[in-house]
Amino acid sequence: MSNSPEDLPAASPMPPQAPPSPPSSTPSPIAAYVKPQPRAPRSPAQAAQIRVQNRRREYLERNPRYFASLEHELADPLLYDALIRRFQSPEERETEGRTKGYSRVLEVDLLRGEAKLAQLTSQNQHQHLPPPLSTPWLPASATVDADAYIREYANGTDGLGDERSNFTPTATNSNPLLPQQPESKDEGRARWDNFLRRRFVLGRDEDFDYRLVDENDDLDALERRELEDAWFDDEDPDWAVDSPFVADHHLQEGGGGRVDGGGGKRLVGETGIQDF
């Protein structure tokens, strides 16, 4: 017996559905990692500063003898002593002293003595804090420089934190202002050269005439390479065609090319010869 429509139970009404929520305008935290974000354009001042620093780096690449100058020892006598002099033999120190001359040796020894005295005073009073520079002509220590890269090259660490807070003197490292002593002569020379390079790029060599470098557009080698790379990136690869129509028998006699399937053009650059 079939039920009539009147005998069927009434269907319960469907609950009203909430309207879809509008998309959130706040980007997801990982959105920046999903889609690369374009770099903000540089201001004219930033572009000019980068160009000048690149010219200084290029100058050092072309003039490596800059690092061999003994005048740079005056920039930080204690750092030079820790990175360079401690690995020199007595004969090398004697030869270097004759090259400097008596007056320069006396000046460097005076600076080094004053810096060591300030370091010992600071160590006794402030427990490994940077020494106060009470003498105006005493150069500031590179280990506490405002630039993180200079601190990294001087200390042998990343230069981002205060490594002196965890410093523990040892038999081979009793200098509280140099947490990481170089283990070899090459390492010491590399750190010293990096310190000089960064110091030069920042324009801190007061005895150097930077106008000879900063105003020399011939040193824009890096900028020219970047422009060339950008130009090649925009080019579409294609075959080099010498003659639009070349007979097949001529190609067979001369070799060095093939004819494509369309217009009988000689395609130069694909010979079919493989080198193993």
Contacts in CASP RR format, 6 or more apart in sequence:
PFRMAT RR
TARGET T0000
AUTHOR 0000-0000-0000
METHOD contacts of the structure
MODEL  1
MSNSPEDLPAASPMPPQAPPSPPSSTPSPIAAYVKPQPRAPRSPAQAAQI
RVQNRRREYLERNPRYFASLEHELADPLLYDALIRRFQSPEERETEGRTK
GYSRVLEVDLLRGEAKLAQLTSQNQHQHLPPPLSTPWLPASATVDADAYI
REYANGTDGLGDERSNFTPTATNSNPLLPQQPESKDEGRARWDNFLRRRF
VLGRDEDFDYRLVDENDDLDALERRELEDAWFDDEDPDWAVDSPFVADHH
LQEGGGGRVDGGGGKRLVGETGIQDF
42 50 0 8 1.000
51 220 0 8 1.000
51 223 0 8 1.000
52 214 0 8 1.000
53 201 0 8 1.000
54 219 0 8 1.000
54 220 0 8 1.000
54 222 0 8 1.000
54 223 0 8 1.000
55 213 0 8 1.000
55 214 0 8 1.000
55 216 0 8 1.000
55 219 0 8 1.000
55 220 0 8 1.000
56 200 0 8 1.000
56 201 0 8 1.000
56 203 0 8 1.000
56 210 0 8 1.000
56 213 0 8 1.000
56 214 0 8 1.000
57 197 0 8 1.000
57 201 0 8 1.000
57 222 0 8 1.000
58 219 0 8 1.000
58 220 0 8 1.000
58 221 0 8 1.000
58 222 0 8 1.000
59 213 0 8 1.000
59 216 0 8 1.000
59 219 0 8 1.000
60 66 0 8 1.000
60 67 0 8 1.000
60 197 0 8 1.000
60 200 0 8 1.000
62 219 0 8 1.000
66 196 0 8 1.000
66 200 0 8 1.000
67 192 0 8 1.000
67 193 0 8 1.000
67 196 0 8 1.000
67 197 0 8 1.000
70 96 0 8 1.000
70 99 0 8 1.000
70 100 0 8 1.000
70 104 0 8 1.000
71 207 0 8 1.000
72 80 0 8 1.000
72 196 0 8 1.000
73 80 0 8 1.000
73 84 0 8 1.000
73 108 0 8 1.000
74 107 0 8 1.000
74 108 0 8 1.000
74 111 0 8 1.000
74 139 0 8 1.000
75 139 0 8 1.000
75 142 0 8 1.000
75 196 0 8 1.000
75 199 0 8 1.000
75 205 0 8 1.000
76 139 0 8 1.000
76 141 0 8 1.000
76 142 0 8 1.000
76 154 0 8 1.000
76 195 0 8 1.000
77 108 0 8 1.000
77 111 0 8 1.000
77 112 0 8 1.000
77 113 0 8 1.000
77 115 0 8 1.000
77 139 0 8 1.000
78 112 0 8 1.000
78 115 0 8 1.000
78 116 0 8 1.000
78 119 0 8 1.000
78 141 0 8 1.000
78 175 0 8 1.000
78 177 0 8 1.000
79 141 0 8 1.000
79 142 0 8 1.000
79 143 0 8 1.000
79 154 0 8 1.000
79 178 0 8 1.000
79 192 0 8 1.000
79 195 0 8 1.000
80 192 0 8 1.000
81 112 0 8 1.000
82 175 0 8 1.000
82 178 0 8 1.000
82 181 0 8 1.000
82 182 0 8 1.000
83 182 0 8 1.000
83 188 0 8 1.000
83 189 0 8 1.000
83 191 0 8 1.000
83 192 0 8 1.000
84 188 0 8 1.000
84 189 0 8 1.000
84 192 0 8 1.000
85 93 0 8 1.000
87 182 0 8 1.000
87 184 0 8 1.000
87 185 0 8 1.000
87 188 0 8 1.000
88 96 0 8 1.000
97 105 0 8 1.000
100 108 0 8 1.000
111 138 0 8 1.000
111 139 0 8 1.000
114 135 0 8 1.000
114 138 0 8 1.000
115 131 0 8 1.000
115 138 0 8 1.000
115 139 0 8 1.000
115 141 0 8 1.000
118 131 0 8 1.000
118 132 0 8 1.000
118 133 0 8 1.000
118 134 0 8 1.000
118 135 0 8 1.000
118 138 0 8 1.000
119 131 0 8 1.000
119 175 0 8 1.000
119 176 0 8 1.000
119 177 0 8 1.000
121 131 0 8 1.000
122 128 0 8 1.000
122 129 0 8 1.000
122 130 0 8 1.000
122 131 0 8 1.000
122 132 0 8 1.000
123 176 0 8 1.000
128 164 0 8 1.000
128 165 0 8 1.000
128 167 0 8 1.000
128 176 0 8 1.000
128 177 0 8 1.000
129 164 0 8 1.000
130 141 0 8 1.000
130 143 0 8 1.000
130 144 0 8 1.000
130 177 0 8 1.000
131 141 0 8 1.000
131 177 0 8 1.000
133 140 0 8 1.000
141 154 0 8 1.000
141 177 0 8 1.000
142 150 0 8 1.000
142 151 0 8 1.000
142 153 0 8 1.000
142 154 0 8 1.000
142 195 0 8 1.000
143 151 0 8 1.000
143 154 0 8 1.000
143 155 0 8 1.000
143 177 0 8 1.000
143 178 0 8 1.000
144 151 0 8 1.000
144 177 0 8 1.000
145 151 0 8 1.000
145 154 0 8 1.000
147 198 0 8 1.000
147 202 0 8 1.000
148 158 0 8 1.000
148 159 0 8 1.000
148 160 0 8 1.000
149 159 0 8 1.000
149 194 0 8 1.000
149 198 0 8 1.000
150 195 0 8 1.000
150 198 0 8 1.000
150 199 0 8 1.000
151 157 0 8 1.000
151 159 0 8 1.000
152 158 0 8 1.000
152 159 0 8 1.000
153 191 0 8 1.000
153 192 0 8 1.000
153 194 0 8 1.000
153 195 0 8 1.000
153 198 0 8 1.000
154 178 0 8 1.000
154 191 0 8 1.000
154 195 0 8 1.000
155 163 0 8 1.000
155 178 0 8 1.000
155 179 0 8 1.000
155 180 0 8 1.000
156 179 0 8 1.000
156 180 0 8 1.000
156 182 0 8 1.000
156 191 0 8 1.000
157 163 0 8 1.000
157 179 0 8 1.000
157 180 0 8 1.000
163 179 0 8 1.000
163 180 0 8 1.000
164 176 0 8 1.000
164 177 0 8 1.000
164 179 0 8 1.000
167 176 0 8 1.000
167 179 0 8 1.000
169 176 0 8 1.000
172 181 0 8 1.000
173 179 0 8 1.000
173 180 0 8 1.000
173 181 0 8 1.000
175 181 0 8 1.000
182 188 0 8 1.000
182 191 0 8 1.000
199 205 0 8 1.000
200 208 0 8 1.000
203 210 0 8 1.000
213 219 0 8 1.000
239 260 0 8 1.000
239 265 0 8 1.000
239 267 0 8 1.000
239 268 0 8 1.000
239 269 0 8 1.000
239 270 0 8 1.000
240 267 0 8 1.000
240 268 0 8 1.000
240 269 0 8 1.000
241 265 0 8 1.000
241 266 0 8 1.000
241 267 0 8 1.000
241 268 0 8 1.000
242 266 0 8 1.000
242 268 0 8 1.000
243 265 0 8 1.000
243 266 0 8 1.000
244 263 0 8 1.000
244 264 0 8 1.000
244 265 0 8 1.000
245 263 0 8 1.000
245 264 0 8 1.000
245 265 0 8 1.000
246 259 0 8 1.000
246 264 0 8 1.000
246 265 0 8 1.000
246 266 0 8 1.000
248 259 0 8 1.000
251 257 0 8 1.000
251 258 0 8 1.000
251 259 0 8 1.000
251 266 0 8 1.000
255 271 0 8 1.000
256 268 0 8 1.000
256 269 0 8 1.000
256 271 0 8 1.000
257 266 0 8 1.000
257 267 0 8 1.000
257 268 0 8 1.000
257 269 0 8 1.000
257 270 0 8 1.000
257 271 0 8 1.000
258 266 0 8 1.000
258 267 0 8 1.000
258 270 0 8 1.000
258 271 0 8 1.000
258 272 0 8 1.000
259 265 0 8 1.000
259 266 0 8 1.000
259 267 0 8 1.000
260 267 0 8 1.000
END
